[in-house]
Amino acid sequence: MRIGLIAPPWIPVPPPGYGGTEEVIDNLARGLTALGHDLLLFTVGQSACPVPRQWLFRSPAEPMGDRFKEAAHVLAAYEALAGEVDIVHDHTELGPVLAGRRGIARQPVVTTIHGKVTAGNRRRLAEAARHASIVAISHAHARSFGPIPVAAVIHHGIDLDIHKPGPGTGGYLLFTGRMSPDKGAHRAVRVARRSGWPLVIAARILEPAEHAYFEEQVRPLLGPDDDMLGEQPLAARVDLMGHAAALLNPITWPEPFGLVMAEALATATPALAFPHGAAPEIIDHGRTGYLCRGEDEMTAAVARVHRISRRQCRAAAERRFSLARMAADYDRLYRAIQEHSGRPAPERTETGAP
């Protein structure tokens, strides 16, 4: 099958640093290629994903979120993919809405929604669902769509050859993600301090609000043994995860998936999180980490983290969050959509095992 992937125009694929959506797109492209599909990725020119690529913007579009630049990007993408692919898989926010206009989408469209459903975007999602098959990235995420139809729930998959198991011997706890109050870096610092462990923070700080939050709520809590590293490239982040005793993820919002938790399990590192959003779908309480109702419970859980088998964490990632499993799930969805549309799905020639 010929599959066209549309990435957002803000970050290269794969991302040089932080970029969960772009990391997922890169993994999906490589996983689908291993299944024998022909891929065409519409992205930005600085991308290095190892599939054929096209672009409108050579460099990432700025400022991030600019609707005019996103519209130009997605319109160019649909024009480039017209007649070239059997199905379009759009990962942008604006694209699935524009795709419904006459003459723009000439093939079936799948759209994976990576962000949360809000009052502000619900109408846009309902419009997209009229002509595109919507994928939610967790069951908790799917429930938030309400009456908007969801074609499938597909958990993200990660490259287990890159996210290798680590020994957990670094003598620290880890927080990684955006420097945002809802991600909870300040809560992670308090938990680490109360449990007597140093905390390593590998977090992106770019926006003025992120800098303000760090300076006002996080930096004052840091002790002499804590280490603020800032955003790290993938290899360094994997190494930090693999040597951490545990990942702290004290989120206070219904995160649609939470890629960092699956990545931690892949490196054999237990994950401790508040039970919001998809966290209960990723962490098996007492087996691969702990779901904690507040900082007191998370502090107590740190003292029990040695009871978690790191081998069991890795096994859970291999079973549930592999790149191959994600690609196989999307392959089934694409074929079902092809059959429903009346277009016969091409025979699959596998070049790798799912």
Secondary structure, 3 states (H helix, E strand, C coil): CEEEEECCCCCCCCCCCCCHHHHHHHHHHHHHHHCCCEEEEEECCCCCCCCCEEECCCCCCCCCCCHHHHHHHHHHHHHHHCCCCCEEEECCCCHHHHCCCCCCCCCCEEEECCCCCCCCCHHHHHHHCCCCEEEECCHHHHHCCCCCCCCEECCCCECCCCCCCCCCCCCCEEEEEECCCCCCHHHHHHHHHHHCCCEEEEEECCCHHHHHHHHHHHHHHCCCCCEECCCCCHHHHHHHHHHCCEEEECCCCCCCCCHHHHHHHHCCCCEEECCCCCHHHHCCECCCEEECCCHHHHHHHHCCHHHCCHHHHHHHHHHHCEHHHHHHHHHHHHHHHHHHHCCCCCCCCCCCCC
